[in-house]
Structures are given as C-alpha cells and as structure tokens.
C-alpha cells in the first residue's frame, strides 16, 4: 500500500508507505512500514524495518543510509 510519493525507487511487496511520505532514490524491502510524514532520500531499508512518523533519513548516491533487518528508526 503506497499512500505517499515515491520517485525513482524500488519497492518490494508487502510494504506500507503512509500518507504525506516522500521516498526518493531508495530501496524498500518487504514487510517494511514507513510512517506518515517521513522523508527518505538515498536509503536502503532491509526487511521488516519500521520508520517512525516524521523521520528524516537522507543519504547520498555514494553513501546511502542503510537500515538493517528488523530495526526501528
């Protein structure tokens, strides 16, 4: 379910992207939930990650932010 804005990103199945969320140049693996109002750029989220509402994660193409499996940020 994608209720936010996703641009140039790979979204695996069973992912929830809530309202007012922005995802750019990122990879989001299965079972991940991205909370309302989060902002992600150049991020790799492994399986079953939880991104808190309003979280801001910004990496670069050469140095993406990487969140390991099952973590909450």
Jmol script that loads the backbone (N, CA, C; Angstrom):
load data "model"
ATOM      1  N   UNK A   1       0.844  -1.173   0.000  1.00  0.00           N
ATOM      2  CA  UNK A   1       0.000   0.000   0.000  1.00  0.00           C
ATOM      3  C   UNK A   1       0.893   1.241   0.000  1.00  0.00           C
ATOM      4  N   UNK A   2       0.729   2.070  -0.995  1.00  0.00           N
ATOM      5  CA  UNK A   2       1.527   3.287  -1.117  1.00  0.00           C
ATOM      6  C   UNK A   2       0.588   4.487  -1.115  1.00  0.00           C
ATOM      7  N   UNK A   3       0.641   5.273  -0.049  1.00  0.00           N
ATOM      8  CA  UNK A   3      -0.172   6.482   0.046  1.00  0.00           C
ATOM      9  C   UNK A   3       0.677   7.748  -0.036  1.00  0.00           C
ATOM     10  N   UNK A   4       1.998   7.595  -0.130  1.00  0.00           N
ATOM     11  CA  UNK A   4       2.895   8.741  -0.212  1.00  0.00           C
ATOM     12  C   UNK A   4       3.444   8.907  -1.616  1.00  0.00           C
ATOM     13  N   UNK A   5       4.467   9.743  -1.751  1.00  0.00           N
ATOM     14  CA  UNK A   5       5.124   9.992  -3.031  1.00  0.00           C
ATOM     15  C   UNK A   5       6.385   9.154  -3.127  1.00  0.00           C
ATOM     16  N   UNK A   6       6.492   8.361  -4.189  1.00  0.00           N
ATOM     17  CA  UNK A   6       7.658   7.508  -4.409  1.00  0.00           C
ATOM     18  C   UNK A   6       8.225   7.838  -5.781  1.00  0.00           C
ATOM     19  N   UNK A   7       9.511   8.210  -5.811  1.00  0.00           N
ATOM     20  CA  UNK A   7      10.159   8.598  -7.059  1.00  0.00           C
ATOM     21  C   UNK A   7      11.458   7.819  -7.219  1.00  0.00           C
ATOM     22  N   UNK A   8      11.631   7.197  -8.389  1.00  0.00           N
ATOM     23  CA  UNK A   8      12.874   6.517  -8.747  1.00  0.00           C
ATOM     24  C   UNK A   8      13.349   5.559  -7.658  1.00  0.00           C
ATOM     25  N   UNK A   9      12.449   4.748  -7.141  1.00  0.00           N
ATOM     26  CA  UNK A   9      12.762   3.832  -6.043  1.00  0.00           C
ATOM     27  C   UNK A   9      12.248   2.434  -6.353  1.00  0.00           C
ATOM     28  N   UNK A  10      12.817   1.447  -5.662  1.00  0.00           N
ATOM     29  CA  UNK A  10      12.369   0.060  -5.785  1.00  0.00           C
ATOM     30  C   UNK A  10      11.622  -0.295  -4.508  1.00  0.00           C
ATOM     31  N   UNK A  11      10.362  -0.685  -4.649  1.00  0.00           N
ATOM     32  CA  UNK A  11       9.521  -1.027  -3.505  1.00  0.00           C
ATOM     33  C   UNK A  11       9.129  -2.492  -3.630  1.00  0.00           C
ATOM     34  N   UNK A  12       9.532  -3.317  -2.657  1.00  0.00           N
ATOM     35  CA  UNK A  12       9.186  -4.735  -2.658  1.00  0.00           C
ATOM     36  C   UNK A  12       7.733  -4.896  -2.210  1.00  0.00           C
ATOM     37  N   UNK A  13       7.232  -6.116  -2.279  1.00  0.00           N
ATOM     38  CA  UNK A  13       5.841  -6.379  -1.896  1.00  0.00           C
ATOM     39  C   UNK A  13       5.660  -6.295  -0.376  1.00  0.00           C
ATOM     40  N   UNK A  14       4.406  -6.160   0.027  1.00  0.00           N
ATOM     41  CA  UNK A  14       4.030  -6.103   1.437  1.00  0.00           C
ATOM     42  C   UNK A  14       4.705  -4.945   2.175  1.00  0.00           C
ATOM     43  N   UNK A  15       4.771  -3.798   1.510  1.00  0.00           N
ATOM     44  CA  UNK A  15       5.338  -2.583   2.103  1.00  0.00           C
ATOM     45  C   UNK A  15       4.196  -1.595   2.315  1.00  0.00           C
ATOM     46  N   UNK A  16       4.228  -0.886   3.440  1.00  0.00           N
ATOM     47  CA  UNK A  16       3.242   0.158   3.715  1.00  0.00           C
ATOM     48  C   UNK A  16       3.951   1.505   3.741  1.00  0.00           C
ATOM     49  N   UNK A  17       3.526   2.386   2.857  1.00  0.00           N
ATOM     50  CA  UNK A  17       4.054   3.747   2.823  1.00  0.00           C
ATOM     51  C   UNK A  17       2.869   4.659   3.099  1.00  0.00           C
ATOM     52  N   UNK A  18       2.874   5.280   4.269  1.00  0.00           N
ATOM     53  CA  UNK A  18       1.711   6.037   4.719  1.00  0.00           C
ATOM     54  C   UNK A  18       1.655   7.434   4.099  1.00  0.00           C
ATOM     55  N   UNK A  19       0.576   8.152   4.374  1.00  0.00           N
ATOM     56  CA  UNK A  19       0.314   9.460   3.774  1.00  0.00           C
ATOM     57  C   UNK A  19       1.402  10.477   4.079  1.00  0.00           C
ATOM     58  N   UNK A  20       1.537  11.431   3.140  1.00  0.00           N
ATOM     59  CA  UNK A  20       2.471  12.554   3.278  1.00  0.00           C
ATOM     60  C   UNK A  20       3.919  12.109   3.418  1.00  0.00           C
ATOM     61  N   UNK A  21       4.243  10.944   2.868  1.00  0.00           N
ATOM     62  CA  UNK A  21       5.601  10.408   2.918  1.00  0.00           C
ATOM     63  C   UNK A  21       6.273  10.640   1.577  1.00  0.00           C
ATOM     64  N   UNK A  22       7.579  10.938   1.605  1.00  0.00           N
ATOM     65  CA  UNK A  22       8.350  11.168   0.387  1.00  0.00           C
ATOM     66  C   UNK A  22       9.518  10.190   0.365  1.00  0.00           C
ATOM     67  N   UNK A  23       9.612   9.396  -0.710  1.00  0.00           N
ATOM     68  CA  UNK A  23      10.691   8.415  -0.868  1.00  0.00           C
ATOM     69  C   UNK A  23      11.343   8.656  -2.225  1.00  0.00           C
ATOM     70  N   UNK A  24      12.655   8.944  -2.225  1.00  0.00           N
ATOM     71  CA  UNK A  24      13.383   9.257  -3.450  1.00  0.00           C
ATOM     72  C   UNK A  24      14.652   8.414  -3.536  1.00  0.00           C
ATOM     73  N   UNK A  25      14.910   7.822  -4.697  1.00  0.00           N
ATOM     74  CA  UNK A  25      16.160   7.094  -4.964  1.00  0.00           C
ATOM     75  C   UNK A  25      16.482   6.083  -3.870  1.00  0.00           C
ATOM     76  N   UNK A  26      15.507   5.272  -3.487  1.00  0.00           N
ATOM     77  CA  UNK A  26      15.671   4.359  -2.356  1.00  0.00           C
ATOM     78  C   UNK A  26      15.245   2.941  -2.706  1.00  0.00           C
ATOM     79  N   UNK A  27      15.630   1.996  -1.848  1.00  0.00           N
ATOM     80  CA  UNK A  27      15.218   0.602  -1.958  1.00  0.00           C
ATOM     81  C   UNK A  27      14.528   0.237  -0.651  1.00  0.00           C
ATOM     82  N   UNK A  28      13.287  -0.249  -0.762  1.00  0.00           N
ATOM     83  CA  UNK A  28      12.499  -0.602   0.420  1.00  0.00           C
ATOM     84  C   UNK A  28      12.097  -2.067   0.296  1.00  0.00           C
ATOM     85  N   UNK A  29      12.654  -2.911   1.170  1.00  0.00           N
ATOM     86  CA  UNK A  29      12.401  -4.345   1.088  1.00  0.00           C
ATOM     87  C   UNK A  29      11.130  -4.744   1.835  1.00  0.00           C
ATOM     88  N   UNK A  30      10.678  -5.965   1.599  1.00  0.00           N
ATOM     89  CA  UNK A  30       9.365  -6.428   2.042  1.00  0.00           C
ATOM     90  C   UNK A  30       9.144  -6.351   3.547  1.00  0.00           C
ATOM     91  N   UNK A  31       7.877  -6.122   3.887  1.00  0.00           N
ATOM     92  CA  UNK A  31       7.470  -6.082   5.284  1.00  0.00           C
ATOM     93  C   UNK A  31       7.779  -4.784   5.993  1.00  0.00           C
ATOM     94  N   UNK A  32       8.275  -3.795   5.269  1.00  0.00           N
ATOM     95  CA  UNK A  32       8.664  -2.525   5.878  1.00  0.00           C
ATOM     96  C   UNK A  32       7.459  -1.589   5.976  1.00  0.00           C
ATOM     97  N   UNK A  33       7.427  -0.789   7.039  1.00  0.00           N
ATOM     98  CA  UNK A  33       6.381   0.217   7.229  1.00  0.00           C
ATOM     99  C   UNK A  33       7.059   1.573   7.383  1.00  0.00           C
ATOM    100  N   UNK A  34       6.646   2.522   6.552  1.00  0.00           N
ATOM    101  CA  UNK A  34       7.179   3.883   6.620  1.00  0.00           C
ATOM    102  C   UNK A  34       6.055   4.778   7.121  1.00  0.00           C
ATOM    103  N   UNK A  35       6.278   5.383   8.283  1.00  0.00           N
ATOM    104  CA  UNK A  35       5.250   6.172   8.951  1.00  0.00           C
ATOM    105  C   UNK A  35       4.916   7.474   8.245  1.00  0.00           C
ATOM    106  N   UNK A  36       3.764   8.003   8.589  1.00  0.00           N
ATOM    107  CA  UNK A  36       3.241   9.227   7.987  1.00  0.00           C
ATOM    108  C   UNK A  36       4.224  10.387   8.115  1.00  0.00           C
ATOM    109  N   UNK A  37       4.419  11.097   7.008  1.00  0.00           N
ATOM    110  CA  UNK A  37       5.249  12.294   7.012  1.00  0.00           C
ATOM    111  C   UNK A  37       6.742  12.049   6.985  1.00  0.00           C
ATOM    112  N   UNK A  38       7.173  10.811   6.839  1.00  0.00           N
ATOM    113  CA  UNK A  38       8.613  10.526   6.779  1.00  0.00           C
ATOM    114  C   UNK A  38       9.186  11.022   5.454  1.00  0.00           C
ATOM    115  N   UNK A  39      10.483  11.331   5.463  1.00  0.00           N
ATOM    116  CA  UNK A  39      11.182  11.820   4.268  1.00  0.00           C
ATOM    117  C   UNK A  39      12.451  10.992   4.104  1.00  0.00           C
ATOM    118  N   UNK A  40      12.543  10.251   2.995  1.00  0.00           N
ATOM    119  CA  UNK A  40      13.684   9.367   2.751  1.00  0.00           C
ATOM    120  C   UNK A  40      14.308   9.673   1.402  1.00  0.00           C
ATOM    121  N   UNK A  41      15.622   9.847   1.385  1.00  0.00           N
ATOM    122  CA  UNK A  41      16.366  10.035   0.143  1.00  0.00           C
ATOM    123  C   UNK A  41      17.619   9.179   0.199  1.00  0.00           C
ATOM    124  N   UNK A  42      17.862   8.409  -0.859  1.00  0.00           N
ATOM    125  CA  UNK A  42      19.051   7.551  -0.956  1.00  0.00           C
ATOM    126  C   UNK A  42      19.169   6.655   0.277  1.00  0.00           C
ATOM    127  N   UNK A  43      18.133   5.858   0.493  1.00  0.00           N
ATOM    128  CA  UNK A  43      18.053   4.989   1.664  1.00  0.00           C
ATOM    129  C   UNK A  43      17.834   3.549   1.214  1.00  0.00           C
ATOM    130  N   UNK A  44      18.457   2.599   1.917  1.00  0.00           N
ATOM    131  CA  UNK A  44      18.206   1.177   1.709  1.00  0.00           C
ATOM    132  C   UNK A  44      17.633   0.634   3.008  1.00  0.00           C
ATOM    133  N   UNK A  45      16.381   0.162   2.946  1.00  0.00           N
ATOM    134  CA  UNK A  45      15.720  -0.401   4.119  1.00  0.00           C
ATOM    135  C   UNK A  45      15.594  -1.906   3.922  1.00  0.00           C
ATOM    136  N   UNK A  46      16.207  -2.688   4.806  1.00  0.00           N
ATOM    137  CA  UNK A  46      16.123  -4.145   4.733  1.00  0.00           C
ATOM    138  C   UNK A  46      14.715  -4.586   5.146  1.00  0.00           C
ATOM    139  N   UNK A  47      14.495  -5.875   5.239  1.00  0.00           N
ATOM    140  CA  UNK A  47      13.173  -6.433   5.549  1.00  0.00           C
ATOM    141  C   UNK A  47      12.690  -6.034   6.943  1.00  0.00           C
ATOM    142  N   UNK A  48      11.384  -5.825   7.044  1.00  0.00           N
ATOM    143  CA  UNK A  48      10.693  -5.602   8.322  1.00  0.00           C
ATOM    144  C   UNK A  48      11.218  -4.420   9.124  1.00  0.00           C
ATOM    145  N   UNK A  49      11.620  -3.368   8.441  1.00  0.00           N
ATOM    146  CA  UNK A  49      12.059  -2.142   9.106  1.00  0.00           C
ATOM    147  C   UNK A  49      10.829  -1.289   9.409  1.00  0.00           C
ATOM    148  N   UNK A  50      10.876  -0.537  10.496  1.00  0.00           N
ATOM    149  CA  UNK A  50       9.821   0.405  10.865  1.00  0.00           C
ATOM    150  C   UNK A  50      10.442   1.802  10.900  1.00  0.00           C
ATOM    151  N   UNK A  51       9.907   2.685  10.062  1.00  0.00           N
ATOM    152  CA  UNK A  51      10.351   4.076  10.053  1.00  0.00           C
ATOM    153  C   UNK A  51       9.273   4.888  10.756  1.00  0.00           C
ATOM    154  N   UNK A  52       9.655   5.576  11.808  1.00  0.00           N
ATOM    155  CA  UNK A  52       8.704   6.334  12.628  1.00  0.00           C
ATOM    156  C   UNK A  52       8.091   7.492  11.847  1.00  0.00           C
ATOM    157  N   UNK A  53       6.864   7.871  12.189  1.00  0.00           N
ATOM    158  CA  UNK A  53       6.243   9.032  11.551  1.00  0.00           C
ATOM    159  C   UNK A  53       7.124  10.267  11.705  1.00  0.00           C
ATOM    160  N   UNK A  54       7.285  11.003  10.615  1.00  0.00           N
ATOM    161  CA  UNK A  54       8.066  12.234  10.643  1.00  0.00           C
ATOM    162  C   UNK A  54       9.571  12.053  10.578  1.00  0.00           C
ATOM    163  N   UNK A  55      10.054  10.821  10.506  1.00  0.00           N
ATOM    164  CA  UNK A  55      11.501  10.579  10.454  1.00  0.00           C
ATOM    165  C   UNK A  55      12.088  11.147   9.161  1.00  0.00           C
ATOM    166  N   UNK A  56      13.336  11.617   9.248  1.00  0.00           N
ATOM    167  CA  UNK A  56      14.053  12.125   8.078  1.00  0.00           C
ATOM    168  C   UNK A  56      15.354  11.348   7.953  1.00  0.00           C
ATOM    169  N   UNK A  57      15.508  10.631   6.828  1.00  0.00           N
ATOM    170  CA  UNK A  57      16.717   9.856   6.551  1.00  0.00           C
ATOM    171  C   UNK A  57      17.222  10.286   5.184  1.00  0.00           C
ATOM    172  N   UNK A  58      18.398  10.920   5.143  1.00  0.00           N
ATOM    173  CA  UNK A  58      18.920  11.417   3.875  1.00  0.00           C
ATOM    174  C   UNK A  58      20.363  10.964   3.704  1.00  0.00           C
ATOM    175  N   UNK A  59      20.588  10.181   2.656  1.00  0.00           N
ATOM    176  CA  UNK A  59      21.927   9.754   2.288  1.00  0.00           C
ATOM    177  C   UNK A  59      22.305  10.395   0.966  1.00  0.00           C
ATOM    178  N   UNK A  60      23.367   9.866   0.353  1.00  0.00           N
ATOM    179  CA  UNK A  60      23.787  10.314  -0.972  1.00  0.00           C
ATOM    180  C   UNK A  60      23.920   9.083  -1.855  1.00  0.00           C
ATOM    181  N   UNK A  61      23.984   9.263  -3.172  1.00  0.00           N
ATOM    182  CA  UNK A  61      24.151   8.087  -4.035  1.00  0.00           C
ATOM    183  C   UNK A  61      25.399   7.266  -3.702  1.00  0.00           C
ATOM    184  N   UNK A  62      26.468   7.900  -3.279  1.00  0.00           N
ATOM    185  CA  UNK A  62      27.696   7.180  -2.928  1.00  0.00           C
ATOM    186  C   UNK A  62      27.694   6.664  -1.495  1.00  0.00           C
ATOM    187  N   UNK A  63      26.898   7.267  -0.642  1.00  0.00           N
ATOM    188  CA  UNK A  63      26.837   6.884   0.772  1.00  0.00           C
ATOM    189  C   UNK A  63      25.378   6.848   1.241  1.00  0.00           C
ATOM    190  N   UNK A  64      24.626   5.834   0.791  1.00  0.00           N
ATOM    191  CA  UNK A  64      23.221   5.754   1.205  1.00  0.00           C
ATOM    192  C   UNK A  64      23.097   5.416   2.689  1.00  0.00           C
ATOM    193  N   UNK A  65      21.987   5.798   3.269  1.00  0.00           N
ATOM    194  CA  UNK A  65      21.659   5.386   4.628  1.00  0.00           C
ATOM    195  C   UNK A  65      21.166   3.940   4.534  1.00  0.00           C
ATOM    196  N   UNK A  66      21.740   3.045   5.339  1.00  0.00           N
ATOM    197  CA  UNK A  66      21.360   1.632   5.312  1.00  0.00           C
ATOM    198  C   UNK A  66      20.813   1.249   6.679  1.00  0.00           C
ATOM    199  N   UNK A  67      19.585   0.731   6.695  1.00  0.00           N
ATOM    200  CA  UNK A  67      18.950   0.295   7.931  1.00  0.00           C
ATOM    201  C   UNK A  67      18.803  -1.222   7.873  1.00  0.00           C
ATOM    202  N   UNK A  68      19.331  -1.904   8.882  1.00  0.00           N
ATOM    203  CA  UNK A  68      19.355  -3.370   8.910  1.00  0.00           C
ATOM    204  C   UNK A  68      17.987  -3.976   9.210  1.00  0.00           C
ATOM    205  N   UNK A  69      17.870  -5.246   8.893  1.00  0.00           N
ATOM    206  CA  UNK A  69      16.629  -6.007   9.042  1.00  0.00           C
ATOM    207  C   UNK A  69      16.042  -5.887  10.450  1.00  0.00           C
ATOM    208  N   UNK A  70      14.739  -5.570  10.503  1.00  0.00           N
ATOM    209  CA  UNK A  70      14.005  -5.561  11.757  1.00  0.00           C
ATOM    210  C   UNK A  70      14.203  -4.347  12.641  1.00  0.00           C
ATOM    211  N   UNK A  71      15.010  -3.371  12.219  1.00  0.00           N
ATOM    212  CA  UNK A  71      15.264  -2.200  13.063  1.00  0.00           C
ATOM    213  C   UNK A  71      14.116  -1.199  12.994  1.00  0.00           C
ATOM    214  N   UNK A  72      14.034  -0.359  14.021  1.00  0.00           N
ATOM    215  CA  UNK A  72      13.081   0.742  14.060  1.00  0.00           C
ATOM    216  C   UNK A  72      13.862   2.039  14.154  1.00  0.00           C
ATOM    217  N   UNK A  73      13.523   2.995  13.278  1.00  0.00           N
ATOM    218  CA  UNK A  73      14.206   4.298  13.299  1.00  0.00           C
ATOM    219  C   UNK A  73      13.186   5.411  13.355  1.00  0.00           C
TER     220      UNK A  73
END
end "model"
wireframe off; spacefill off
backbone 0.3
color backbone group
